[in-house]
Amino acid sequence: VLSQARIHNYNFTGSRMSSANFSDALVEHCVLDRCYGQRASFQNAVVKHCRFSFAMFSLVDLSYAQIAGCDFSDCDLRDSLFVQARAGGDAGSASGSRFRRANFSHAQVRACEFQDCDFSDALMEDADLRDTVFKNCVFSNTSFLHADLRRAEFRDCDLTNVDFTGLDLTAFKRINCKGFSDRPQKTTGKRRNHNGRK
């Protein structure tokens, strides 16, 4: 149990941390690449400048977490919980967290706020994104196939080649976004596969 711990500059690469409890912890400058952390909990944790590349974190609980300057590229976040989480950069920083090619399929990402984050090529298919706000985020080639985006808001985001197949485009807001038109899209609506993940 690592709840309420202060963990700095630790290398967890390749560790098996299934059901590990990091709730209310401060986790800073740590490397969690290729970790197996299914059902781990980071509830109410502060996670800063950590790397989770290629980590298997399906069913992880990041509810109410504060995430700053982290890299979740190629991370498996299927069926994860991000309820009321906040992600971006440090105060005064122009760079936020990276979720490039991350798999959020069937995740519950409700009432969250993401600022200055990069979701390029991510899978958000069948994800619950209700009431979530994205500010100045990049979604180039991201798939929202059959996601629930009711009352979500995209503000100043890059929506180039985003797949909104199966969505009611009137159910969520797009404010000052580039790379997207409300005209019908010529997409196949086929599910994509990232690194062997479906």
Buried (B, 14 or more C-beta within 10 A) or exposed (E): EBBEBEBEEBEBBEBEBEEBBBBBBBBBEBBBBBBBBBBBBBBBBBBBBBBBBBBBBBBBBBBBBBBBBBBBBBBBBBBBBBBBBBBBBEEEEEEBBBBBBBBBBBBBBBBBBBBBBBBBBBBBBBBBBBBBBBBBBBBBBBBBBBBBBEBBBBBBBBBBBBBBBEBEEEEBEBEEBEEBEEEEBEBEEEBBEBEEBE
